[in-house]
Amino acid sequence: MVTFVITLLLIAFVVRYVLPAVLRFFVASFVQKQARKYTEQFGGTPFEAPFNAPTASRQPEGEVHVDFIPPKEKPRKPREFKGGEYVDFEEVK
């Protein structure tokens, strides 16, 4: 029983304190590696706009540019209601 508790405490310590530090190290090295790849491939600084895209292409205030206008649907002709089954209703108090 004592070995079980010690093992459980050791696993809890590793999961709580050691694992986040190790994961943080690996994620940071992965991000740096990807940033270096990006720099080599596109020849720019990491996290810059890709493919020399314009960064400040803001439109003047008050103007709206719409890229897509959906087609308007023709209004559907409502089908005539033929009626339904009549249900007798009694209010029960």
PyMOL Python script that loads the backbone (N, CA, C, O; Angstrom):
from pymol import cmd

cmd.read_pdbstr("""\
ATOM      1  N   MET A   1       0.821  -1.181   0.000  1.00  0.00           N
ATOM      2  CA  MET A   1       0.000   0.000   0.000  1.00  0.00           C
ATOM      3  C   MET A   1       0.873   1.256   0.000  1.00  0.00           C
ATOM      4  O   MET A   1       0.553   2.234  -0.675  1.00  0.00           O
ATOM      5  N   VAL A   2       1.957   1.231   0.742  1.00  0.00           N
ATOM      6  CA  VAL A   2       2.848   2.386   0.839  1.00  0.00           C
ATOM      7  C   VAL A   2       3.519   2.641  -0.509  1.00  0.00           C
ATOM      8  O   VAL A   2       3.655   3.789  -0.933  1.00  0.00           O
ATOM      9  N   THR A   3       3.931   1.581  -1.170  1.00  0.00           N
ATOM     10  CA  THR A   3       4.584   1.762  -2.481  1.00  0.00           C
ATOM     11  C   THR A   3       3.601   2.341  -3.498  1.00  0.00           C
ATOM     12  O   THR A   3       3.988   3.125  -4.365  1.00  0.00           O
ATOM     13  N   PHE A   4       2.348   1.956  -3.390  1.00  0.00           N
ATOM     14  CA  PHE A   4       1.328   2.494  -4.288  1.00  0.00           C
ATOM     15  C   PHE A   4       1.146   3.995  -4.081  1.00  0.00           C
ATOM     16  O   PHE A   4       1.056   4.753  -5.047  1.00  0.00           O
ATOM     17  N   VAL A   5       1.092   4.417  -2.839  1.00  0.00           N
ATOM     18  CA  VAL A   5       0.916   5.840  -2.529  1.00  0.00           C
ATOM     19  C   VAL A   5       2.141   6.631  -2.984  1.00  0.00           C
ATOM     20  O   VAL A   5       2.004   7.717  -3.547  1.00  0.00           O
ATOM     21  N   ILE A   6       3.321   6.100  -2.746  1.00  0.00           N
ATOM     22  CA  ILE A   6       4.548   6.784  -3.173  1.00  0.00           C
ATOM     23  C   ILE A   6       4.599   6.884  -4.692  1.00  0.00           C
ATOM     24  O   ILE A   6       4.962   7.928  -5.234  1.00  0.00           O
ATOM     25  N   THR A   7       4.240   5.814  -5.374  1.00  0.00           N
ATOM     26  CA  THR A   7       4.210   5.830  -6.839  1.00  0.00           C
ATOM     27  C   THR A   7       3.183   6.833  -7.350  1.00  0.00           C
ATOM     28  O   THR A   7       3.447   7.564  -8.305  1.00  0.00           O
ATOM     29  N   LEU A   8       2.036   6.869  -6.728  1.00  0.00           N
ATOM     30  CA  LEU A   8       0.991   7.816  -7.121  1.00  0.00           C
ATOM     31  C   LEU A   8       1.449   9.253  -6.909  1.00  0.00           C
ATOM     32  O   LEU A   8       1.226  10.100  -7.774  1.00  0.00           O
ATOM     33  N   LEU A   9       2.077   9.543  -5.787  1.00  0.00           N
ATOM     34  CA  LEU A   9       2.599  10.885  -5.524  1.00  0.00           C
ATOM     35  C   LEU A   9       3.699  11.260  -6.508  1.00  0.00           C
ATOM     36  O   LEU A   9       3.763  12.405  -6.955  1.00  0.00           O
ATOM     37  N   LEU A  10       4.556  10.320  -6.845  1.00  0.00           N
ATOM     38  CA  LEU A  10       5.628  10.575  -7.809  1.00  0.00           C
ATOM     39  C   LEU A  10       5.064  10.883  -9.193  1.00  0.00           C
ATOM     40  O   LEU A  10       5.533  11.797  -9.871  1.00  0.00           O
ATOM     41  N   ILE A  11       4.061  10.122  -9.608  1.00  0.00           N
ATOM     42  CA  ILE A  11       3.415  10.365 -10.907  1.00  0.00           C
ATOM     43  C   ILE A  11       2.713  11.717 -10.903  1.00  0.00           C
ATOM     44  O   ILE A  11       2.789  12.452 -11.887  1.00  0.00           O
ATOM     45  N   ALA A  12       2.034  12.053  -9.816  1.00  0.00           N
ATOM     46  CA  ALA A  12       1.364  13.348  -9.720  1.00  0.00           C
ATOM     47  C   ALA A  12       2.377  14.489  -9.774  1.00  0.00           C
ATOM     48  O   ALA A  12       2.116  15.502 -10.422  1.00  0.00           O
ATOM     49  N   PHE A  13       3.516  14.351  -9.116  1.00  0.00           N
ATOM     50  CA  PHE A  13       4.561  15.375  -9.154  1.00  0.00           C
ATOM     51  C   PHE A  13       5.098  15.557 -10.567  1.00  0.00           C
ATOM     52  O   PHE A  13       5.274  16.683 -11.034  1.00  0.00           O
ATOM     53  N   VAL A  14       5.356  14.444 -11.241  1.00  0.00           N
ATOM     54  CA  VAL A  14       5.883  14.512 -12.608  1.00  0.00           C
ATOM     55  C   VAL A  14       4.871  15.171 -13.537  1.00  0.00           C
ATOM     56  O   VAL A  14       5.238  16.030 -14.339  1.00  0.00           O
ATOM     57  N   VAL A  15       3.610  14.784 -13.440  1.00  0.00           N
ATOM     58  CA  VAL A  15       2.583  15.342 -14.318  1.00  0.00           C
ATOM     59  C   VAL A  15       2.358  16.819 -14.015  1.00  0.00           C
ATOM     60  O   VAL A  15       2.122  17.603 -14.934  1.00  0.00           O
ATOM     61  N   ARG A  16       2.426  17.212 -12.750  1.00  0.00           N
ATOM     62  CA  ARG A  16       2.120  18.599 -12.370  1.00  0.00           C
ATOM     63  C   ARG A  16       3.268  19.559 -12.648  1.00  0.00           C
ATOM     64  O   ARG A  16       3.023  20.677 -13.102  1.00  0.00           O
ATOM     65  N   TYR A  17       4.516  19.162 -12.391  1.00  0.00           N
ATOM     66  CA  TYR A  17       5.638  20.088 -12.454  1.00  0.00           C
ATOM     67  C   TYR A  17       6.624  19.804 -13.582  1.00  0.00           C
ATOM     68  O   TYR A  17       7.085  20.741 -14.234  1.00  0.00           O
ATOM     69  N   VAL A  18       6.954  18.563 -13.827  1.00  0.00           N
ATOM     70  CA  VAL A  18       7.999  18.238 -14.794  1.00  0.00           C
ATOM     71  C   VAL A  18       7.449  18.239 -16.215  1.00  0.00           C
ATOM     72  O   VAL A  18       8.082  18.804 -17.107  1.00  0.00           O
ATOM     73  N   LEU A  19       6.320  17.640 -16.449  1.00  0.00           N
ATOM     74  CA  LEU A  19       5.763  17.515 -17.793  1.00  0.00           C
ATOM     75  C   LEU A  19       5.491  18.869 -18.458  1.00  0.00           C
ATOM     76  O   LEU A  19       5.841  19.027 -19.628  1.00  0.00           O
ATOM     77  N   PRO A  20       4.889  19.851 -17.783  1.00  0.00           N
ATOM     78  CA  PRO A  20       4.686  21.149 -18.440  1.00  0.00           C
ATOM     79  C   PRO A  20       5.993  21.825 -18.846  1.00  0.00           C
ATOM     80  O   PRO A  20       6.054  22.450 -19.904  1.00  0.00           O
ATOM     81  N   ALA A  21       7.043  21.712 -18.023  1.00  0.00           N
ATOM     82  CA  ALA A  21       8.333  22.325 -18.359  1.00  0.00           C
ATOM     83  C   ALA A  21       8.944  21.648 -19.587  1.00  0.00           C
ATOM     84  O   ALA A  21       9.481  22.317 -20.469  1.00  0.00           O
ATOM     85  N   VAL A  22       8.861  20.346 -19.635  1.00  0.00           N
ATOM     86  CA  VAL A  22       9.406  19.605 -20.779  1.00  0.00           C
ATOM     87  C   VAL A  22       8.626  19.941 -22.052  1.00  0.00           C
ATOM     88  O   VAL A  22       9.221  20.175 -23.105  1.00  0.00           O
ATOM     89  N   LEU A  23       7.297  19.963 -21.953  1.00  0.00           N
ATOM     90  CA  LEU A  23       6.485  20.294 -23.129  1.00  0.00           C
ATOM     91  C   LEU A  23       6.745  21.725 -23.594  1.00  0.00           C
ATOM     92  O   LEU A  23       6.808  21.981 -24.796  1.00  0.00           O
ATOM     93  N   ARG A  24       6.895  22.656 -22.659  1.00  0.00           N
ATOM     94  CA  ARG A  24       7.182  24.044 -23.014  1.00  0.00           C
ATOM     95  C   ARG A  24       8.495  24.131 -23.785  1.00  0.00           C
ATOM     96  O   ARG A  24       8.591  24.880 -24.756  1.00  0.00           O
ATOM     97  N   PHE A  25       9.503  23.374 -23.364  1.00  0.00           N
ATOM     98  CA  PHE A  25      10.787  23.361 -24.051  1.00  0.00           C
ATOM     99  C   PHE A  25      10.643  22.830 -25.469  1.00  0.00           C
ATOM    100  O   PHE A  25      11.161  23.430 -26.411  1.00  0.00           O
ATOM    101  N   PHE A  26       9.940  21.706 -25.631  1.00  0.00           N
ATOM    102  CA  PHE A  26       9.794  21.112 -26.958  1.00  0.00           C
ATOM    103  C   PHE A  26       8.945  21.983 -27.886  1.00  0.00           C
ATOM    104  O   PHE A  26       9.258  22.098 -29.071  1.00  0.00           O
ATOM    105  N   VAL A  27       7.893  22.589 -27.380  1.00  0.00           N
ATOM    106  CA  VAL A  27       7.057  23.454 -28.211  1.00  0.00           C
ATOM    107  C   VAL A  27       7.833  24.689 -28.644  1.00  0.00           C
ATOM    108  O   VAL A  27       7.726  25.115 -29.793  1.00  0.00           O
ATOM    109  N   ALA A  28       8.620  25.272 -27.731  1.00  0.00           N
ATOM    110  CA  ALA A  28       9.418  26.447 -28.074  1.00  0.00           C
ATOM    111  C   ALA A  28      10.452  26.108 -29.142  1.00  0.00           C
ATOM    112  O   ALA A  28      10.655  26.882 -30.077  1.00  0.00           O
ATOM    113  N   SER A  29      11.104  24.959 -29.008  1.00  0.00           N
ATOM    114  CA  SER A  29      12.102  24.582 -30.024  1.00  0.00           C
ATOM    115  C   SER A  29      11.424  24.290 -31.361  1.00  0.00           C
ATOM    116  O   SER A  29      11.988  24.587 -32.414  1.00  0.00           O
ATOM    117  N   PHE A  30      10.224  23.713 -31.333  1.00  0.00           N
ATOM    118  CA  PHE A  30       9.501  23.447 -32.573  1.00  0.00           C
ATOM    119  C   PHE A  30       9.117  24.748 -33.274  1.00  0.00           C
ATOM    120  O   PHE A  30       9.249  24.855 -34.493  1.00  0.00           O
ATOM    121  N   VAL A  31       8.646  25.730 -32.519  1.00  0.00           N
ATOM    122  CA  VAL A  31       8.256  27.017 -33.112  1.00  0.00           C
ATOM    123  C   VAL A  31       9.478  27.711 -33.697  1.00  0.00           C
ATOM    124  O   VAL A  31       9.398  28.275 -34.789  1.00  0.00           O
ATOM    125  N   GLN A  32      10.603  27.681 -32.997  1.00  0.00           N
ATOM    126  CA  GLN A  32      11.817  28.299 -33.522  1.00  0.00           C
ATOM    127  C   GLN A  32      12.276  27.607 -34.803  1.00  0.00           C
ATOM    128  O   GLN A  32      12.725  28.267 -35.741  1.00  0.00           O
ATOM    129  N   LYS A  33      12.166  26.299 -34.844  1.00  0.00           N
ATOM    130  CA  LYS A  33      12.554  25.543 -36.030  1.00  0.00           C
ATOM    131  C   LYS A  33      11.660  25.914 -37.215  1.00  0.00           C
ATOM    132  O   LYS A  33      12.149  26.101 -38.329  1.00  0.00           O
ATOM    133  N   GLN A  34      10.359  26.020 -36.976  1.00  0.00           N
ATOM    134  CA  GLN A  34       9.440  26.396 -38.048  1.00  0.00           C
ATOM    135  C   GLN A  34       9.710  27.827 -38.516  1.00  0.00           C
ATOM    136  O   GLN A  34       9.604  28.110 -39.709  1.00  0.00           O
ATOM    137  N   ALA A  35      10.052  28.725 -37.607  1.00  0.00           N
ATOM    138  CA  ALA A  35      10.361  30.103 -37.979  1.00  0.00           C
ATOM    139  C   ALA A  35      11.614  30.149 -38.838  1.00  0.00           C
ATOM    140  O   ALA A  35      11.678  30.914 -39.800  1.00  0.00           O
ATOM    141  N   ARG A  36      12.613  29.338 -38.500  1.00  0.00           N
ATOM    142  CA  ARG A  36      13.823  29.277 -39.329  1.00  0.00           C
ATOM    143  C   ARG A  36      13.510  28.746 -40.715  1.00  0.00           C
ATOM    144  O   ARG A  36      14.032  29.262 -41.704  1.00  0.00           O
ATOM    145  N   LYS A  37      12.653  27.707 -40.811  1.00  0.00           N
ATOM    146  CA  LYS A  37      12.244  27.159 -42.114  1.00  0.00           C
ATOM    147  C   LYS A  37      11.545  28.224 -42.941  1.00  0.00           C
ATOM    148  O   LYS A  37      11.802  28.360 -44.137  1.00  0.00           O
ATOM    149  N   TYR A  38      10.672  28.969 -42.309  1.00  0.00           N
ATOM    150  CA  TYR A  38       9.941  30.026 -42.998  1.00  0.00           C
ATOM    151  C   TYR A  38      10.906  31.068 -43.547  1.00  0.00           C
ATOM    152  O   TYR A  38      10.774  31.519 -44.684  1.00  0.00           O
ATOM    153  N   THR A  39      11.882  31.442 -42.718  1.00  0.00           N
ATOM    154  CA  THR A  39      12.859  32.435 -43.136  1.00  0.00           C
ATOM    155  C   THR A  39      13.659  31.940 -44.325  1.00  0.00           C
ATOM    156  O   THR A  39      13.906  32.699 -45.261  1.00  0.00           O
ATOM    157  N   GLU A  40      14.068  30.678 -44.304  1.00  0.00           N
ATOM    158  CA  GLU A  40      14.831  30.123 -45.415  1.00  0.00           C
ATOM    159  C   GLU A  40      13.989  30.007 -46.675  1.00  0.00           C
ATOM    160  O   GLU A  40      14.471  30.279 -47.774  1.00  0.00           O
ATOM    161  N   GLN A  41      12.746  29.609 -46.523  1.00  0.00           N
ATOM    162  CA  GLN A  41      11.901  29.360 -47.684  1.00  0.00           C
ATOM    163  C   GLN A  41      11.432  30.646 -48.344  1.00  0.00           C
ATOM    164  O   GLN A  41      11.458  30.748 -49.570  1.00  0.00           O
ATOM    165  N   PHE A  42      11.005  31.626 -47.561  1.00  0.00           N
ATOM    166  CA  PHE A  42      10.413  32.827 -48.133  1.00  0.00           C
ATOM    167  C   PHE A  42      11.321  34.046 -48.047  1.00  0.00           C
ATOM    168  O   PHE A  42      10.999  35.088 -48.617  1.00  0.00           O
ATOM    169  N   GLY A  43      12.421  33.943 -47.365  1.00  0.00           N
ATOM    170  CA  GLY A  43      13.376  35.030 -47.318  1.00  0.00           C
ATOM    171  C   GLY A  43      12.893  36.251 -46.582  1.00  0.00           C
ATOM    172  O   GLY A  43      13.219  37.371 -46.975  1.00  0.00           O
ATOM    173  N   GLY A  44      12.148  36.077 -45.555  1.00  0.00           N
ATOM    174  CA  GLY A  44      11.677  37.209 -44.773  1.00  0.00           C
ATOM    175  C   GLY A  44      11.831  36.921 -43.306  1.00  0.00           C
ATOM    176  O   GLY A  44      12.302  35.855 -42.910  1.00  0.00           O
ATOM    177  N   THR A  45      11.433  37.875 -42.508  1.00  0.00           N
ATOM    178  CA  THR A  45      11.483  37.630 -41.074  1.00  0.00           C
ATOM    179  C   THR A  45      10.273  36.795 -40.679  1.00  0.00           C
ATOM    180  O   THR A  45       9.218  36.903 -41.304  1.00  0.00           O
ATOM    181  N   PRO A  46      10.410  35.971 -39.661  1.00  0.00           N
ATOM    182  CA  PRO A  46       9.274  35.148 -39.248  1.00  0.00           C
ATOM    183  C   PRO A  46       8.108  36.017 -38.785  1.00  0.00           C
ATOM    184  O   PRO A  46       8.307  37.113 -38.262  1.00  0.00           O
ATOM    185  N   PHE A  47       6.918  35.526 -38.978  1.00  0.00           N
ATOM    186  CA  PHE A  47       5.676  36.162 -38.559  1.00  0.00           C
ATOM    187  C   PHE A  47       5.422  37.477 -39.295  1.00  0.00           C
ATOM    188  O   PHE A  47       4.706  38.343 -38.793  1.00  0.00           O
ATOM    189  N   GLU A  48       5.995  37.624 -40.459  1.00  0.00           N
ATOM    190  CA  GLU A  48       5.727  38.775 -41.302  1.00  0.00           C
ATOM    191  C   GLU A  48       4.631  38.364 -42.271  1.00  0.00           C
ATOM    192  O   GLU A  48       4.358  37.173 -42.422  1.00  0.00           O
ATOM    193  N   ALA A  49       4.007  39.315 -42.922  1.00  0.00           N
ATOM    194  CA  ALA A  49       2.950  38.988 -43.873  1.00  0.00           C
ATOM    195  C   ALA A  49       3.530  38.130 -44.997  1.00  0.00           C
ATOM    196  O   ALA A  49       4.558  38.500 -45.564  1.00  0.00           O
ATOM    197  N   PRO A  50       2.912  37.001 -45.340  1.00  0.00           N
ATOM    198  CA  PRO A  50       3.472  36.110 -46.350  1.00  0.00           C
ATOM    199  C   PRO A  50       3.373  36.696 -47.753  1.00  0.00           C
ATOM    200  O   PRO A  50       2.456  37.453 -48.071  1.00  0.00           O
ATOM    201  N   PHE A  51       4.336  36.326 -48.574  1.00  0.00           N
ATOM    202  CA  PHE A  51       4.358  36.635 -49.999  1.00  0.00           C
ATOM    203  C   PHE A  51       4.294  38.136 -50.272  1.00  0.00           C
ATOM    204  O   PHE A  51       3.668  38.560 -51.243  1.00  0.00           O
ATOM    205  N   ASN A  52       4.918  38.921 -49.448  1.00  0.00           N
ATOM    206  CA  ASN A  52       4.966  40.371 -49.617  1.00  0.00           C
ATOM    207  C   ASN A  52       3.585  40.981 -49.770  1.00  0.00           C
ATOM    208  O   ASN A  52       3.392  41.892 -50.574  1.00  0.00           O
ATOM    209  N   ALA A  53       2.644  40.496 -49.021  1.00  0.00           N
ATOM    210  CA  ALA A  53       1.285  41.023 -49.077  1.00  0.00           C
ATOM    211  C   ALA A  53       1.272  42.423 -48.485  1.00  0.00           C
ATOM    212  O   ALA A  53       2.003  42.700 -47.534  1.00  0.00           O
ATOM    213  N   PRO A  54       0.458  43.301 -49.030  1.00  0.00           N
ATOM    214  CA  PRO A  54       0.402  44.644 -48.468  1.00  0.00           C
ATOM    215  C   PRO A  54      -0.139  44.598 -47.047  1.00  0.00           C
ATOM    216  O   PRO A  54      -1.161  43.967 -46.776  1.00  0.00           O
ATOM    217  N   THR A  55       0.552  45.265 -46.159  1.00  0.00           N
ATOM    218  CA  THR A  55       0.153  45.203 -44.751  1.00  0.00           C
ATOM    219  C   THR A  55      -0.820  46.310 -44.383  1.00  0.00           C
ATOM    220  O   THR A  55      -1.632  46.137 -43.475  1.00  0.00           O
ATOM    221  N   ALA A  56      -0.754  47.438 -45.068  1.00  0.00           N
ATOM    222  CA  ALA A  56      -1.616  48.561 -44.707  1.00  0.00           C
ATOM    223  C   ALA A  56      -2.511  48.936 -45.880  1.00  0.00           C
ATOM    224  O   ALA A  56      -2.410  50.048 -46.398  1.00  0.00           O
ATOM    225  N   SER A  57      -3.371  48.044 -46.301  1.00  0.00           N
ATOM    226  CA  SER A  57      -4.266  48.328 -47.425  1.00  0.00           C
ATOM    227  C   SER A  57      -5.660  48.637 -46.891  1.00  0.00           C
ATOM    228  O   SER A  57      -6.649  48.037 -47.312  1.00  0.00           O
ATOM    229  N   ARG A  58      -5.719  49.575 -45.962  1.00  0.00           N
ATOM    230  CA  ARG A  58      -6.998  49.920 -45.361  1.00  0.00           C
ATOM    231  C   ARG A  58      -7.760  50.844 -46.293  1.00  0.00           C
ATOM    232  O   ARG A  58      -7.174  51.715 -46.936  1.00  0.00           O
ATOM    233  N   GLN A  59      -9.042  50.655 -46.359  1.00  0.00           N
ATOM    234  CA  GLN A  59      -9.887  51.512 -47.164  1.00  0.00           C
ATOM    235  C   GLN A  59     -10.223  52.764 -46.379  1.00  0.00           C
ATOM    236  O   GLN A  59     -10.232  52.746 -45.149  1.00  0.00           O
ATOM    237  N   PRO A  60     -10.498  53.839 -47.077  1.00  0.00           N
ATOM    238  CA  PRO A  60     -10.909  55.051 -46.368  1.00  0.00           C
ATOM    239  C   PRO A  60     -12.185  54.785 -45.567  1.00  0.00           C
ATOM    240  O   PRO A  60     -13.017  53.961 -45.947  1.00  0.00           O
ATOM    241  N   GLU A  61     -12.313  55.486 -44.478  1.00  0.00           N
ATOM    242  CA  GLU A  61     -13.444  55.266 -43.602  1.00  0.00           C
ATOM    243  C   GLU A  61     -14.739  55.641 -44.308  1.00  0.00           C
ATOM    244  O   GLU A  61     -14.817  56.682 -44.961  1.00  0.00           O
ATOM    245  N   GLY A  62     -15.740  54.804 -44.180  1.00  0.00           N
ATOM    246  CA  GLY A  62     -17.043  55.075 -44.779  1.00  0.00           C
ATOM    247  C   GLY A  62     -17.264  54.367 -46.094  1.00  0.00           C
ATOM    248  O   GLY A  62     -18.394  54.341 -46.583  1.00  0.00           O
ATOM    249  N   GLU A  63     -16.225  53.784 -46.696  1.00  0.00           N
ATOM    250  CA  GLU A  63     -16.390  53.061 -47.951  1.00  0.00           C
ATOM    251  C   GLU A  63     -16.459  51.565 -47.666  1.00  0.00           C
ATOM    252  O   GLU A  63     -15.767  51.055 -46.785  1.00  0.00           O
ATOM    253  N   VAL A  64     -17.294  50.881 -48.417  1.00  0.00           N
ATOM    254  CA  VAL A  64     -17.479  49.449 -48.228  1.00  0.00           C
ATOM    255  C   VAL A  64     -17.173  48.754 -49.543  1.00  0.00           C
ATOM    256  O   VAL A  64     -17.629  49.187 -50.601  1.00  0.00           O
ATOM    257  N   HIS A  65     -16.404  47.678 -49.477  1.00  0.00           N
ATOM    258  CA  HIS A  65     -16.088  46.883 -50.655  1.00  0.00           C
ATOM    259  C   HIS A  65     -16.649  45.480 -50.438  1.00  0.00           C
ATOM    260  O   HIS A  65     -16.311  44.813 -49.459  1.00  0.00           O
ATOM    261  N   VAL A  66     -17.505  45.037 -51.353  1.00  0.00           N
ATOM    262  CA  VAL A  66     -18.128  43.721 -51.232  1.00  0.00           C
ATOM    263  C   VAL A  66     -17.543  42.829 -52.311  1.00  0.00           C
ATOM    264  O   VAL A  66     -17.619  43.145 -53.498  1.00  0.00           O
ATOM    265  N   ASP A  67     -16.946  41.686 -51.886  1.00  0.00           N
ATOM    266  CA  ASP A  67     -16.355  40.757 -52.842  1.00  0.00           C
ATOM    267  C   ASP A  67     -17.384  39.811 -53.440  1.00  0.00           C
ATOM    268  O   ASP A  67     -17.245  39.392 -54.589  1.00  0.00           O
ATOM    269  N   PHE A  68     -18.407  39.472 -52.681  1.00  0.00           N
ATOM    270  CA  PHE A  68     -19.357  38.457 -53.136  1.00  0.00           C
ATOM    271  C   PHE A  68     -20.763  38.910 -52.799  1.00  0.00           C
ATOM    272  O   PHE A  68     -21.057  39.277 -51.661  1.00  0.00           O
ATOM    273  N   ILE A  69     -21.612  38.880 -53.786  1.00  0.00           N
ATOM    274  CA  ILE A  69     -23.021  39.174 -53.570  1.00  0.00           C
ATOM    275  C   ILE A  69     -23.789  37.902 -53.905  1.00  0.00           C
ATOM    276  O   ILE A  69     -23.772  37.460 -55.054  1.00  0.00           O
ATOM    277  N   PRO A  70     -24.465  37.300 -52.918  1.00  0.00           N
ATOM    278  CA  PRO A  70     -25.166  36.050 -53.182  1.00  0.00           C
ATOM    279  C   PRO A  70     -26.352  36.289 -54.116  1.00  0.00           C
ATOM    280  O   PRO A  70     -26.984  37.344 -54.072  1.00  0.00           O
ATOM    281  N   PRO A  71     -26.646  35.301 -54.959  1.00  0.00           N
ATOM    282  CA  PRO A  71     -27.792  35.458 -55.866  1.00  0.00           C
ATOM    283  C   PRO A  71     -29.096  35.491 -55.077  1.00  0.00           C
ATOM    284  O   PRO A  71     -29.241  34.811 -54.061  1.00  0.00           O
ATOM    285  N   LYS A  72     -30.034  36.285 -55.558  1.00  0.00           N
ATOM    286  CA  LYS A  72     -31.323  36.384 -54.877  1.00  0.00           C
ATOM    287  C   LYS A  72     -32.206  35.221 -55.296  1.00  0.00           C
ATOM    288  O   LYS A  72     -32.290  34.866 -56.472  1.00  0.00           O
ATOM    289  N   GLU A  73     -32.854  34.645 -54.315  1.00  0.00           N
ATOM    290  CA  GLU A  73     -33.758  33.536 -54.605  1.00  0.00           C
ATOM    291  C   GLU A  73     -35.114  34.093 -55.002  1.00  0.00           C
ATOM    292  O   GLU A  73     -35.564  35.117 -54.488  1.00  0.00           O
ATOM    293  N   LYS A  74     -35.748  33.400 -55.921  1.00  0.00           N
ATOM    294  CA  LYS A  74     -37.095  33.796 -56.309  1.00  0.00           C
ATOM    295  C   LYS A  74     -38.040  33.412 -55.172  1.00  0.00           C
ATOM    296  O   LYS A  74     -37.900  32.339 -54.586  1.00  0.00           O
ATOM    297  N   PRO A  75     -38.993  34.277 -54.861  1.00  0.00           N
ATOM    298  CA  PRO A  75     -39.909  33.909 -53.772  1.00  0.00           C
ATOM    299  C   PRO A  75     -40.736  32.682 -54.163  1.00  0.00           C
ATOM    300  O   PRO A  75     -41.263  32.578 -55.271  1.00  0.00           O
ATOM    301  N   ARG A  76     -40.820  31.790 -53.235  1.00  0.00           N
ATOM    302  CA  ARG A  76     -41.573  30.564 -53.514  1.00  0.00           C
ATOM    303  C   ARG A  76     -43.063  30.839 -53.416  1.00  0.00           C
ATOM    304  O   ARG A  76     -43.524  31.608 -52.573  1.00  0.00           O
ATOM    305  N   LYS A  77     -43.782  30.203 -54.281  1.00  0.00           N
ATOM    306  CA  LYS A  77     -45.229  30.319 -54.277  1.00  0.00           C
ATOM    307  C   LYS A  77     -45.761  29.394 -53.180  1.00  0.00           C
ATOM    308  O   LYS A  77     -45.519  28.187 -53.222  1.00  0.00           O
ATOM    309  N   PRO A  78     -46.473  29.940 -52.210  1.00  0.00           N
ATOM    310  CA  PRO A  78     -46.960  29.070 -51.131  1.00  0.00           C
ATOM    311  C   PRO A  78     -48.005  28.089 -51.650  1.00  0.00           C
ATOM    312  O   PRO A  78     -48.910  28.448 -52.404  1.00  0.00           O
ATOM    313  N   ARG A  79     -47.851  26.859 -51.229  1.00  0.00           N
ATOM    314  CA  ARG A  79     -48.835  25.845 -51.623  1.00  0.00           C
ATOM    315  C   ARG A  79     -50.101  26.052 -50.813  1.00  0.00           C
ATOM    316  O   ARG A  79     -50.056  26.484 -49.661  1.00  0.00           O
ATOM    317  N   GLU A  80     -51.203  25.744 -51.415  1.00  0.00           N
ATOM    318  CA  GLU A  80     -52.466  25.917 -50.707  1.00  0.00           C
ATOM    319  C   GLU A  80     -52.590  24.863 -49.619  1.00  0.00           C
ATOM    320  O   GLU A  80     -52.256  23.695 -49.817  1.00  0.00           O
ATOM    321  N   PHE A  81     -53.077  25.305 -48.468  1.00  0.00           N
ATOM    322  CA  PHE A  81     -53.272  24.402 -47.353  1.00  0.00           C
ATOM    323  C   PHE A  81     -54.611  23.696 -47.547  1.00  0.00           C
ATOM    324  O   PHE A  81     -55.663  24.333 -47.603  1.00  0.00           O
ATOM    325  N   LYS A  82     -54.552  22.404 -47.646  1.00  0.00           N
ATOM    326  CA  LYS A  82     -55.758  21.610 -47.911  1.00  0.00           C
ATOM    327  C   LYS A  82     -56.559  21.344 -46.644  1.00  0.00           C
ATOM    328  O   LYS A  82     -57.663  20.805 -46.708  1.00  0.00           O
ATOM    329  N   GLY A  83     -56.020  21.710 -45.523  1.00  0.00           N
ATOM    330  CA  GLY A  83     -56.736  21.447 -44.281  1.00  0.00           C
ATOM    331  C   GLY A  83     -56.128  20.259 -43.570  1.00  0.00           C
ATOM    332  O   GLY A  83     -55.318  19.525 -44.136  1.00  0.00           O
ATOM    333  N   GLY A  84     -56.518  20.081 -42.353  1.00  0.00           N
ATOM    334  CA  GLY A  84     -55.965  18.978 -41.583  1.00  0.00           C
ATOM    335  C   GLY A  84     -57.060  18.263 -40.843  1.00  0.00           C
ATOM    336  O   GLY A  84     -58.245  18.481 -41.096  1.00  0.00           O
ATOM    337  N   GLU A  85     -56.670  17.427 -39.945  1.00  0.00           N
ATOM    338  CA  GLU A  85     -57.625  16.650 -39.178  1.00  0.00           C
ATOM    339  C   GLU A  85     -58.121  17.504 -38.019  1.00  0.00           C
ATOM    340  O   GLU A  85     -57.316  18.119 -37.321  1.00  0.00           O
ATOM    341  N   TYR A  86     -59.403  17.551 -37.808  1.00  0.00           N
ATOM    342  CA  TYR A  86     -59.985  18.328 -36.729  1.00  0.00           C
ATOM    343  C   TYR A  86     -59.924  17.510 -35.446  1.00  0.00           C
ATOM    344  O   TYR A  86     -60.337  16.351 -35.405  1.00  0.00           O
ATOM    345  N   VAL A  87     -59.393  18.149 -34.388  1.00  0.00           N
ATOM    346  CA  VAL A  87     -59.309  17.483 -33.099  1.00  0.00           C
ATOM    347  C   VAL A  87     -60.200  18.246 -32.137  1.00  0.00           C
ATOM    348  O   VAL A  87     -60.022  19.447 -31.928  1.00  0.00           O
ATOM    349  N   ASP A  88     -61.159  17.544 -31.552  1.00  0.00           N
ATOM    350  CA  ASP A  88     -62.062  18.170 -30.592  1.00  0.00           C
ATOM    351  C   ASP A  88     -61.299  18.481 -29.324  1.00  0.00           C
ATOM    352  O   ASP A  88     -60.565  17.626 -28.827  1.00  0.00           O
ATOM    353  N   PHE A  89     -61.449  19.668 -28.791  1.00  0.00           N
ATOM    354  CA  PHE A  89     -60.696  20.106 -27.630  1.00  0.00           C
ATOM    355  C   PHE A  89     -61.619  20.405 -26.471  1.00  0.00           C
ATOM    356  O   PHE A  89     -62.612  21.118 -26.622  1.00  0.00           O
ATOM    357  N   GLU A  90     -61.296  19.867 -25.330  1.00  0.00           N
ATOM    358  CA  GLU A  90     -62.041  20.183 -24.111  1.00  0.00           C
ATOM    359  C   GLU A  90     -61.023  20.626 -23.070  1.00  0.00           C
ATOM    360  O   GLU A  90     -60.004  19.973 -22.849  1.00  0.00           O
ATOM    361  N   GLU A  91     -61.328  21.754 -22.440  1.00  0.00           N
ATOM    362  CA  GLU A  91     -60.431  22.212 -21.389  1.00  0.00           C
ATOM    363  C   GLU A  91     -60.787  21.505 -20.101  1.00  0.00           C
ATOM    364  O   GLU A  91     -61.943  21.507 -19.676  1.00  0.00           O
ATOM    365  N   VAL A  92     -59.785  20.899 -19.482  1.00  0.00           N
ATOM    366  CA  VAL A  92     -60.014  20.163 -18.249  1.00  0.00           C
ATOM    367  C   VAL A  92     -59.416  20.960 -17.098  1.00  0.00           C
ATOM    368  O   VAL A  92     -58.242  21.330 -17.117  1.00  0.00           O
ATOM    369  N   LYS A  93     -60.269  21.221 -16.075  1.00  0.00           N
ATOM    370  CA  LYS A  93     -59.775  21.973 -14.919  1.00  0.00           C
ATOM    371  C   LYS A  93     -59.723  21.103 -13.705  1.00  0.00           C
ATOM    372  O   LYS A  93     -59.331  21.563 -12.633  1.00  0.00           O
TER     373      LYS A  93
END
""", "prot")
cmd.dss("prot")
cmd.show_as("cartoon", "prot")
cmd.util.cbc("prot")
cmd.orient("prot")
